[in-house]
Amino acid sequence: MRIVSLNAWGGQLHEPLIPYLVDVDADVLCLQEVVRAHDTNSDWLIYRDHGVELSQRANLFDELKAALPDYDAFFLPVARGDLFDGERRVFSEFGLATFVRRTYPIIAQAAGFVHGEFSADGWGAHPRSRNAHCIRLFDYERGCPMTIAQMHGLRDTAGKGDTPARRHQANALVDLIRQVKQDGDRLVVCGDFNVLPDSETFEILGSLGLVDLVTSRGHDDTRTSYYLKRPRFADYMLVTSDVEVIDFDPVAEPEVSDHRALLLDLR
């Protein structure tokens, strides 16, 4: 089985992004920062926030669904706010997307907020709401279920250090996983956590027997050349000891976001 986690960066690198997600041939895609707009025929919209302008692919989720017809697709927005087509405001939703190859049926799932709550009338104040999605699928080849969860951790303008809000989000993620995971399930947890490697997040997730593959295997960079700041940690992939890791790679090339894709091959 192949699992890929990626912060899609609103589809800013749309041209290489879509072919990569098709060609990587993952069984499960866990994507953060996915956009779905309403009432627009434009391919691109602009996100504006305190002098910052970022291009966003207007209907990235629908484009991914069209490119991945053999997958069950789930979109889980955290908020609906304004993007701009010139000076015209366009309602747009922003959040997580999970794609699962249909040969792996989903037999249980849960989604919920690990920070804040859904906002229907704007993006909200920083740190903005964040959510997580947990699925339990059946692996016909092994004849048993496994559980996979993804989270987009809150962004704090003060940095990636531990805060009470980040402690709460880690505990909320554990609670969400426990709603879905059954005894004996292999477990994979991934996403853009927006924390540093020494975060108490990993101690809290360790209560589920999870170990991070990024730091434990000596990787020190999960960002691409489009990200110019330090530190260069944001994305993580954690597994329990019963997951047989065949290969794990924070993918340096191709660059399809300001985050690297995390690619896990497992048995």
C-alpha positions in Angstrom: 0.0 0.0 0.0 1.2 3.5 -0.8 0.1 6.6 1.3 1.0 10.2 0.3 0.5 13.2 2.5 0.9 16.7 1.0 0.0 20.3 1.8 -1.3 21.2 -1.7 -0.7 25.0 -1.1 -4.0 25.9 -2.6 -2.9 24.5 -5.9 -0.4 27.3 -6.6 1.8 24.9 -8.5 -1.2 23.4 -10.3 0.7 22.5 -13.5 3.0 19.9 -11.9 0.7 19.1 -9.0 -2.1 17.3 -10.8 0.2 15.0 -12.9 2.2 14.2 -9.8 -0.8 13.1 -7.8 -2.0 11.0 -10.7 1.4 9.4 -11.5 2.5 8.7 -7.9 -0.2 6.0 -7.9 -1.0 6.2 -4.2 -3.7 4.1 -2.6 -4.5 6.9 -0.2 -3.9 10.6 -0.7 -4.1 12.9 2.4 -4.2 16.5 1.2 -4.2 19.8 3.2 -5.0 23.3 1.9 -7.5 22.3 -0.8 -9.8 24.9 -2.3 -13.4 24.5 -3.5 -15.0 27.7 -4.8 -18.6 28.6 -5.6 -20.2 30.8 -8.3 -17.1 31.2 -10.5 -15.9 30.2 -13.9 -12.4 31.4 -13.3 -9.5 28.9 -12.9 -7.6 31.2 -10.5 -8.7 33.3 -7.5 -6.7 35.5 -5.1 -6.5 35.2 -1.4 -5.8 38.5 0.4 -4.8 38.9 4.0 -3.1 42.0 5.5 -1.1 42.8 2.4 -0.4 39.2 1.4 -1.8 38.0 -1.9 -1.7 34.3 -2.9 -3.0 32.6 -6.0 -5.5 29.8 -5.3 -6.7 27.3 -7.8 -10.5 28.0 -7.7 -11.8 24.5 -7.9 -8.8 22.3 -7.0 -11.0 19.7 -5.3 -13.2 19.2 -8.4 -10.1 19.0 -10.6 -8.6 16.4 -8.4 -11.8 14.3 -8.5 -11.8 14.5 -12.3 -8.1 13.4 -12.5 -8.6 10.5 -10.0 -11.8 8.8 -11.1 -10.9 5.5 -9.5 -10.9 7.0 -6.0 -13.5 7.8 -3.4 -13.1 11.5 -2.6 -13.9 13.4 0.6 -13.7 17.2 1.2 -13.7 18.6 4.7 -13.7 22.4 4.8 -12.7 24.4 7.9 -14.3 27.6 6.7 -15.9 29.5 3.9 -14.4 32.9 3.2 -13.7 35.4 0.4 -11.3 34.9 -2.5 -11.1 37.5 -5.2 -11.6 37.4 -9.0 -10.2 40.8 -9.7 -12.3 42.9 -7.3 -15.2 40.5 -7.3 -15.6 38.5 -4.1 -16.1 34.8 -4.5 -17.3 32.4 -1.7 -14.7 29.7 -1.3 -14.2 26.7 1.0 -10.8 25.6 2.3 -9.8 22.5 4.1 -8.7 18.8 3.8 -9.3 16.3 1.1 -8.8 12.6 1.3 -8.7 10.3 -1.7 -8.9 6.5 -1.3 -8.6 3.9 -4.1 -11.9 2.1 -4.4 -10.2 -1.3 -4.0 -9.8 -0.3 -0.3 -13.4 0.1 1.0 -13.9 2.5 3.9 -15.6 0.7 6.7 -15.6 3.5 9.3 -14.6 7.2 9.5 -14.8 10.3 11.6 -14.0 13.9 11.1 -13.8 16.8 13.5 -12.2 20.0 14.5 -9.0 19.9 16.5 -8.9 23.7 16.9 -11.9 26.1 16.7 -15.0 25.4 14.7 -16.5 25.8 11.3 -16.7 29.4 10.1 -19.4 30.0 7.4 -18.8 33.8 7.1 -15.1 34.4 6.9 -11.7 32.8 7.5 -11.6 34.0 11.1 -8.9 35.4 13.3 -5.5 33.7 13.7 -4.9 31.0 14.8 -7.6 29.8 12.4 -9.7 26.7 12.8 -8.2 23.3 11.9 -9.7 19.9 11.4 -8.7 16.2 11.0 -10.1 13.2 9.1 -9.7 9.6 10.2 -10.6 6.5 8.1 -10.7 2.8 8.7 -10.3 0.8 5.4 -10.2 -2.8 4.6 -7.0 -4.3 3.1 -8.2 -7.3 1.1 -4.7 -8.4 0.3 -3.9 -8.8 4.0 -7.4 -9.6 5.0 -7.6 -7.0 7.8 -8.5 -3.4 8.4 -6.1 -0.5 9.0 -6.6 3.1 10.2 -5.3 6.3 8.6 -5.7 9.8 9.9 -4.6 13.2 8.7 -4.5 16.6 10.3 -3.7 20.2 9.3 -2.3 21.7 12.5 -3.1 25.3 13.4 -0.8 28.1 12.2 0.2 30.5 15.0 1.8 33.8 13.8 4.1 33.6 16.9 5.7 30.5 15.5 5.6 26.7 15.7 6.4 26.3 19.4 4.1 24.5 21.8 1.1 26.3 23.1 -2.0 25.2 25.1 -4.0 25.3 21.8 -1.5 22.9 20.2 -1.7 20.6 23.2 -5.5 20.6 22.9 -5.3 19.9 19.1 -3.0 16.9 19.7 -5.4 15.5 22.4 -8.3 16.1 20.1 -6.6 14.2 17.3 -6.0 11.2 19.6 -9.7 11.3 20.7 -10.8 11.4 17.0 -8.6 8.4 16.1 -9.9 6.4 19.1 -13.4 6.8 17.7 -12.4 4.9 14.6 -9.4 2.7 15.3 -10.0 -0.8 16.6 -7.6 -3.0 18.6 -5.2 -4.7 16.3 -5.4 -2.1 13.5 -2.2 -0.8 12.0 -2.2 3.0 12.3 -0.7 5.7 10.1 -1.1 9.4 11.0 0.1 12.2 8.8 -0.2 15.8 7.8 1.1 19.4 8.0 1.2 19.6 11.8 2.9 23.0 11.9 5.0 22.0 14.9 8.7 21.5 15.6 10.3 18.0 16.1 10.5 18.5 19.9 6.8 19.3 20.2 4.8 17.6 23.0 2.5 16.7 20.1 4.6 13.6 19.5 4.5 12.5 23.2 0.7 12.8 23.1 0.5 10.8 19.8 2.9 8.3 21.3 0.1 7.2 23.6 -1.2 5.4 20.5 2.1 3.7 19.9 3.0 6.1 17.1 6.6 7.0 16.0 7.4 9.7 13.5 9.3 8.6 10.4 10.6 12.1 9.5 12.8 12.6 12.6 13.4 9.0 13.5 15.0 8.4 10.1 17.2 11.5 10.1 15.3 13.7 7.7 15.7 17.4 8.4 13.6 19.1 5.7 10.0 18.8 4.7 9.9 22.0 2.6 10.8 22.8 -1.0 12.7 25.7 -2.5 9.5 27.8 -2.6 9.7 28.1 1.2 12.5 30.4 2.3 12.2 30.4 6.1 13.7 28.3 8.9 13.1 25.9 10.6 12.1 23.6 7.7 9.9 21.2 9.6 6.1 21.2 9.2 5.0 17.8 7.8 5.1 14.5 9.6 4.2 10.8 9.0 3.8 8.5 12.1 3.2 4.8 12.2 2.7 2.1 14.8 5.3 -0.7 15.2 3.1 -3.2 13.3 3.4 -1.2 10.1 6.1 -2.7 7.9 7.8 0.3 6.3 9.1 -0.6 2.8 10.1 2.9 1.9 9.6 6.4 3.3 10.6 9.6 1.4 10.0 13.3 1.9 10.0 13.8 -1.8 12.4 16.6 -3.0 11.5 16.3 -6.7 9.2 17.2 -8.3 8.4 20.3 -6.4 4.6 20.6 -6.4 4.1 22.9 -3.4 6.1 24.8 -0.8 5.8 21.5 1.2 7.3 18.2 0.2 5.1 15.3 -0.3 5.6 12.5 2.2 5.5 9.1 0.5 5.1 5.9 2.5 5.2 2.4 1.0 4.1 -0.2 3.6 3.0 -3.7 4.1 
